[in-house]
């Protein structure tokens, strides 16, 4: 740069003595007006020279720019006031999205112009004419001083002091020969020390946060003294009042006969922008991690779904031509097992997406916790038997213990932990313990599931609840799953304000301890909700039932569940047909799909209830694959009495039958 201004005849400013002052002006301008880069331009009719740059990494690498497309005297002061030609010039030559231009400074026959610019979009900048005027006044005083106008030095110092305060920038200087350190007023303010505080070299370094930050500033200063190279560093200090503050330290070196005699530079409080940057980086990292997780999910699911799908299709094809009853039964069991595995995978994906989107909700009801666990034990006994494992249960609570909670989610926690124990245990046993323990406010349900499996090390335990993360041995096991199970368990326990802990030892086994606060309730409140037995007296009551679904397979499946109790249901393929059938016949129970062509289930329900097309003791039950909280609320507002998720479980259908039968029985005997 100095080669372009090698004589005062060409340009009446001695560059070697003014670059630092110019850079101070530009740096302060960038800070107080929230711009990224600052340039000081020497303008002639033929071209524009870049005298100084505030931020070299953002400013253009070249020092010779084409002339402005308009007359120098008609330059606008901001992009908002600019013509299209000036905007295009700034975009092409400065890569600028936004820019601010100061006033024209005349130096002899030349012009000097200050320009500040942002090179990326979505960066807020503050166009303040008062601050810009203050900046131009400072620049003018520097130019006048360089031309010999020393009478302006006091004004220059005052302006510099004001800008230090506005931009939160202080200056410092170290006299190596005299072993003396100088801090400006603003530097003291940033350190939160009194204005009469006298800094020393040793104590100044100790303000930097102990560890990496203090080590780095020590290294930079030592390197600068040895080589004469300047530095820029963003580090954290701990102020005199104990507050952590991010600062940006710029340092330069003055050498004499190969020896460093002086260090000097600026010291700026950048706490807010650094914290904002760190927050944005954290958000970006979270977004990238979420994107990666979705990719992992799709990759794992596409692989894991193939096994149960192959089992279902293969066994059904084999059954079609199989005449031997015992073989057909075995193949049917295999198909059902594959279907169950497929359902577990789908549930994992749905639960994970629901949790990730923050839509996970708990559906509380009154239920017998011991009965629920006993049912789960009956389900898992055959799975343990297949691997020659013993399953022990110690249920230390009365049989009639009813609690108010989400039975499905608590059962899901226990099921996933039992699945995990069976999967990674090749010999020995698995045990489940259930205890109710009194606490200060409400009792806690304690669930402990132990196995004699391979165990895990501390590193594996640390990442065990992270989605898609499995231990090295675990991930090598065939059919090891999506890697979502334990992550879902942790999220469910957290949602219930509970805690989960892991105890494990390599080659000894693993234990999961879950503690969930619960509310005890009267046993009578839970009998209706979870006793799915239908007495012969109830089954003797006639029911008229309508199944509404646009998918014929779904209608057949639900109708077959009703046929178990000798109830023959009418069918409708959309909401409009359902309304027509309800006008022709009085129904006690309607199973209504929600998403259908012609007319959806929610709209059909509203019309049926408004027109009184269902018996007074009857009910409309939602049967849908849409399981979000919004869908549940929409069904409830429409007047539906219950909400069943597809695929529908026989037990849930039986419970809905029982509710209607009891209601009708009560009406008959009144």
N, C-alpha and C positions, 0 to 999 in steps of 0.2 A: 504493500500500500504506500509506503514512503517513497517508492520510486516514481509514483505518479505525481507527486507534489515535491519536486526536488529543488524548487527555488521560489522565493517570495514574489518574483516577477510573474510566475505562472499563477501562484495562489498565495495571497498574503497571510497565510496561517502556518506556523511552524508545527507540523503534524506531530513530531516526536514528543513535544511537551504538552500537547493538548488532547491526545487520544484518550488518556485516562479520564480527564474531565468530561469529554464528550460522552464517554461510556457511562459515567455516573449520571449524566443528564438522561441518556436513553434508558438506562436501567430503571431509574426512578420513574420515568414516564410510563414505562411498561407496567410497573407495579401499581401506580396510583390510578391508571386508566384501564387496568386489567387487560393489557394487550400482551401478545407473545413475543413480538420482535420489534426492535427499534432501529431505525437507520437515520444517519445524518448525510444529506445529499448536497453535493456541490453541482449547481445547475448552470449549464451554458446553453447556448442556442443549438449546439450540435449533439451534445450528449450529457449524461449525468454521471458524476463520479460518486461512489460511496466512500465517504470520509471515515465513518466509524459505524460499528454495529454493536448492539447491546447483547444479542444472543446469537453467537456465530452458528450454532447448530440449526437455528431456524431461519436465519437470514440467507439471502442468496449468496452462493459461493463466489460469483463474479463481482468485480468492483466497477465495471463500466456498464451502464444501462442506457437504453435508448431514451431520447428526449420525451418530455410530456407531450401528449397530443393536443394540448391547449396552451395558450399563452401563460407564462409563469405568473403574471399578475392576476389571472382569473381563476387560479386554482381554488377548489372548494376546501373547506376545513374538515369535512367528514364525508363518509360514503353516502349518507342520507342526502347530502346536498350536491352530490357529484353527478356529472354527466356520464353517459354510457361509455364514452371514450376513455375517461379517466379510470372508471371501474375496470374496463378491459385491460388497460395498461397495468394496473395494480395486480390483476389476476394473472396476466402473462409473465410479468417480470418479478413479482414478489410472492406468487402463489397465494395471494391474499383473498380471504373471504370478506373480511371487514378491515377498514383502515381509517386512520385519523391523520390529517395533515396540519402542521403548525403554520404560523405566519411566515412570510418571506423576510429573511434577514439579508440585508445588502452589505456586502464587504467589498468595498471598492467597486469594480465593474462586475463582480460576481454575485451570485445569490446562494444562500445556504437555507435548506429546508429540512425540517424535522418531520419524519413520517413514522407512524406506529401502525402495526398490522397484526392481524390474526390469520394464521395459515390453515386452520381447520374450522369446520362448522360447529354450531351449538356451543360456542364459548361466549359467555356473556361478557360484554365490555361496557365500561362506563364512560360515555362521551359527556364530559363536564367541561364547559367552556372556561369556567373559572380556573380549574386545575390546569387546563391546557395553556391558559394565559400565564399562569405562574411558571409553568415549565418553559415557555418561550422567553419569559423575562430572565430566567436563570441562564438559558442558552445565550441570550443577548449579552449578559454580563460576562460570560466566559469569552465570547468573541471580542468584546470591547477590551477586556483585560489583555487578551492576546495581541491586540493592536496597540497596546501601550496605555490603555485607559485604566490605570491603577486606582483611580479615584472611585471605581465601582467595586473594589474588593470587599468593602463592608457590606454593600448590598448583596453581593454574591454570597457571602457567608450567611447572611440572614435568610436568603432564599433557600440555600442549601439546608439550613437548620429546619426550616418549615417543611421542606420536602422529606427530610428524614422522618419527621413526626408523622406526616400524612401517609408515607409509604411504609412506615414501621421499619425503617432501615437505619442502622447505626454504623459508625466507622470506628476503626481501631488502628493502632500503630504500635509497633515494637521497635525500640531503639536497641539494637543488638550491642552496640559499643557501650552505651550507658546502662544497659540492662534495665530499661524502663518501658512500661506499658501504659498506653493512653487509651481510654474509652471515651467516646462521645456521650452526650446526655442520653440519646436514644438507646445506645448500647447498654447503659446502666438500667434504663427502663425495662428493656427486654430481659435482663438478668434479674430484675426485681430487687435491685440493691439501692440504697440511698444515693443521692446525687453527690454526696461528699465521699463516697466509697472510693478507695484507692486500690485498684487491682494490681496484683503481682503475677508474674509469669506462671508460677506454680499453681496458685489458687485459681487462675483463669482456666487452666486445663481441667481442673477438678470439677468445674461446672458441667462438663460434658458427662453424659450418662456413663456410669462405670461399665466396662466391658468393651463391646465392639466399637461403640461411638468414640469413647475416649482413646482407645488404641488407634483408631483411624485418624483422628485429628493430630495425634502425636506423630504418627507416621508421615502425614502430609507436611507438617511443619518441618520435620527433620529432612525430608526429601527436598523441600523448597530451599532450605538453607544450604544444602549440599550442592544442588544443581541450578538454583536460580529460577526454577520453573514455577509458574503460578498454580493455584488450585481453586477448585470449587467443590464444595461438599455440603450435602444436606444431612444433618445429624440432629440428635436429640440432646438437649441440656436439661438439667434439673435446676430450676431457679433457686434463689436464696430462700424463697417461701415454700420450696418443695414441690413446685408445679413442673411437670414434664412439658417441654415446649420444643417443637421442631424449628430449627433455624437453618438458614442457608449462609454459609461462610465463604466469602471470596477473598483470596489472599494473593498478594503480589510481592515481589522481592526487589530490593535495590542492592546492586552489587558494586563494590569498589575494589579495583585491582584483584578481581577474582574472589573476593570475600563478601559474604552477606553482611551488610551493615544495617539494613532496615527491612522490616516486614510491615505491610499495611494492607488494608482492604475494608470490605463492608461486612455487616452482620445484620441479617434480616430475620424477623419473626415470620415464618411461613407455616405456622401451626395449622391454620384453617385449611389452606390449599393442600397441604400434605395429607392431613387427615381425610379430606375429601377424596384425594387421589387414592389413598389406601382403601377407603370405603368402596370406591368405584372398582378398584382392582379386586377386592374381595367379592363384590357382586359379579364381576366378570368371571372370576374363578368359579363361583357358585353356578353361574349360568353355563359355563363350559362343562362343569361336573355334571349338571343336570342333563345337558345334551349328551354327554358321554354315557350317563346312566341309561338314557332312553335307547341309545344305540346298543348298549349291553343287554338291555331288557329284550329288545327285538331279536337280537342275535340268539340269546339263550332260549327265549320262548319258541322261536321258529324251530329250534333244535329239539326242545323238550316236548313240544306238542306232537311231533311225528310218532313217538313211541306209543302213547295211548291211542292215537288215531289209527295207527297200524293195527294195534290189538283189537280195537272195536270193529273195524272193517273186515279184518282177517277172520275173526271169530264169527261174525254174522254171516259172512260168505260161506264158512265151513258148516255152520248150523243149517243153512238153507238146504243142503243136500245130505245131512246126517240123519240116519234112521235110528241109530242106537240111542235109547233114552239117556243112559248114564253118560255117554260121551257128549250128548247135546247139553245136558245139565252142566258138565264141567266147562264146556266151551262158553256157555251162557254166563257162568260165574266169571270166567276170564274177561269176557266182554264187559260185564258190569264193573269188574275191578279196574279195567282200563278206562271206563267212563268215569269212575270215581277219581282216578288219577288225573284225568283231563279236567274234571271239575275243580280239583284242588289247584291246578295250574292257573286256570281262569280266575279263580277266587283270589289267588296271590296277585295276579296282575291288576285286577279290579281294586283290591285293597290298597296296593302300592300307589296306583294312580289317584285314588281317593285321598290317601294320606298326603301324597306329594302336593295335591292341589288345595290342601287344608279343608277338605269337605268331609272328613271323617266325623261321624256323629254316633252317639250311643243311644240305643233304643232300650230303655229300662222297662222291666216288668218284674212281677213277683214269681219266683221259682224256687224249687227245692234243689239246693246246690248239691246235696249228696246224691239225689236221684240222677241228676245230670251227669255227675262224674261216674256213677256206676254204669250208666249207659255207655259212656266213652270207654270204660274198661272192657265191657263186653265186646265193643268194636275192635279194640286193640289186642285182645287175647289171641285171636287167630293169627294176627300179624306176628306176634311174638313166637307163637308156636311154629310158624313157618321157618324161623331162624333158630329154633331150639332154645329160646330164651324164656326164662321164668318172669312172670309179671306179678309183683306184690303190690297190695294196696292197703294202706292204713288210713281209714277215714275216721278221724277222731272228732266226730260231731254227731248230734242226734239225727235220726232219719227225718224228722219233721222240721228240720232247720230251713226256713225260707228267708231269702234275702231279696232286696229290691236292687236289681242290676241288669246289665245286658248279658243274658244267658248265652246268646250266640257268641259274643266276643270273648267271654270268659272260657267257654268251651273251645273256642278257636285257639286261645293261648295254650290251653292244656293239650289239645290235639297236636299242635305244631311242635311243642316240646317233646311229646311222646314219639311223634314221627322222627324227630331229630335223634332221639335216644336210640330208637330201633335201628335207624339207618347206620349209625356209627358204632353199634355194639355187635360184635360177632360171637360172643360167648358170655355166659353168666346170667345176669338178671337186670331187670328194670323195676324200679319201685316208685310209687306215687303216694305222697302223704298229703292229707288235707286236714287243716286245723283252723278253728275259729278262736282268735285270741282277743281278749278285751284290751281296749286302748283308752286314752284319756277322753276322746270325744265320741268315737264310734268304733265298733269292732273291726279287726283286720282279718281278712281271709288269707291264710298262709298255704301256699301250694309249693311242694318240693318234689322234683322229679330227678331221680338219680339213676345212673347206669354204671356198668362195669366195662365201658368201652375203652377206646384208645387214649382218651384224654387229650389235653391240648396245652401248649406252652403259653407264656404270658403274652407274647406278640400276637398270637391267634386270638386270645381272649380280648385284647384291646380293640381289635377290628371286627369282632364277631357280629356286632349289630349293624355294621355298615352294609348297605345293599350291594349284592353281587359279590361280596367278599366271603371266601371260604378258606379254611385251612388247606395247606398243600395236600395232605392226605385226603381231606374231604372232597376237594375238587377232582381228585383222581378216581373217585368212586363212581361206578356206572350209575347213571340216573340220579345224580346228586342234586338235581333240581335247579330252580332259578336263582338260588342265592338270596331270595327275598324273605324266606320264612321267619328267621330270627329277627330281621329288621322290622318286620310287621309286628312280631311279638313285643318288641321294645316300644314301638309306637303305641300299641294298644294299652300296654301297662302304663305308659306315661299319660295317655288320655284319661285313664281311670285314676290318676293321681297316685299311682302305686310305684313300687320299686322292684327291680329284678337284679339278682346277683348271681355270679358264676363261681363255683368252686371246682377246680379241676387239677388232676395230676396225670402226667404222661404214664400210660400203660396201667393206670389204676381206675380211672373213670371220671365222670363229670356230673355235677349236680347244679340244677337251676332252681333258685329260690325266688318265688314271687310273693309279694305282699300287696294286697289290694284292700283299701278301706271299703267297707260295705255297710248297708243299713239293714238291720233285721226287720222282718215284717211278720204279720199274722199268717199262720199257715193257711187259713181259709181264703185269704186273698189270692194265693197262688194255685189253688186247686183247679179252678176253671182254666187258667192259662196253660197249664202244663200236664194235666191229666188227660191223655188222648184216648182213654178207653171209652167205647160207646156201648152202653148197656142194651140188652135186647128190648127193653121197654122204650128206649129212645129210638132205636132203629125201627120200631113198629110205627112210628109217626111218619106219615107220607110227606115227602118234600118234592117241590117242583124246582128244578135247577136249570139254569141257562149258562152255557160256556161260550164266551165271545172271544174269538181270536182269528186274525187273518191268516194264520198258518195252520193248515189242516193237521199237521203232525202234533202241534201243541194242543189242539182240541182233542185229538185221539188220546194223547198221554193223560190229560186231565180227566177225560171221560172214563178211562180205564181205572183211574184211582177211585172214582166214584162208584164204579161197578163193583168194587170190592165189598161195598155195603148194599149192593143191589139197588143203587140209585141210577136211573137212566136219565141222562141230561139231554136237553135240547141244545142245538148248536147254532151260532151265528158268526158270519165271517167279517162283519164290521159293525160299527156303532149304529148305523142307520137301520140295518137288518135287526139288530138287537132291540131297538126302539119299537119297530113294527111287531116283533114277536111279543114284546112286553105289553103292547096294546091289545094283543089277541089272547094273552094268557097271563094269569097272575103267578108270579114267581116268588119263591121264598128266598132263593139264593142265586146271585149272579156273579160268576167269575169273569171279570172284565179286563181284557188286555188294554193297554193305554195307547200304544202307537199302532194305528191302523189306517188304511186308506178310507176314502169317502167321509167317514166321521170317526174321530178318535174316541178313546174310552172315557176320558175326562168329560168331554162335551156330551157324550151319550148319557153318562151318569147324571149330569145336571138336568137334562131333559126328562129322564125317567123319574127322578125324584120330584121335579117340579110338577109333573103331570100325575104323580101318585100312582105310577105303574108297577109298583112292587108292594107286596103285602106289608102290613104295619110291623110285623115281627121279623121281616126279611132284612137282608143286607146285601150290599154290593162290595165285592172284594177285588182289589186291584191285583192283577197278575202280570208282571212286567219285567223286562230286562233293564229298564231305566231305573237305577237305584240311587240317584243323587238325592240330597236333601230337598232340593227344589221340586223334584218329581213327587217325593213323599208328601210335601206340603200341598202341592196342587191336587193330589188325590184326596187328601184330607179335606181341603176346602170344597171340593166338589161333592163331598158327602159319602165317600167310600169309608167303610167301617174297618178295613184291614188292608195290609199291603204285603203281598207275597212276591218274593224275587224268583225269577227263573234261573236255573231249573227248579221247578216246584218240588218240594219234599212231601211225601205221603203224610207225614205226621202233621205238617202245617195245614194240609187240606182237611185232615180229620178234625183238627181243633176248630176250624171254621164251621164244619158240619155240626160239631157238638154245640157251639154257641147258638146256632140257629135252632137246633133241635130243642135245646133247653128253653130258649125263649118261646118257642111254639108250644112246648109242653106246659109251661107256666100259664100261657094264655088259655089253653084248653081246659086246665083244671081250676081256673079262677071262678 
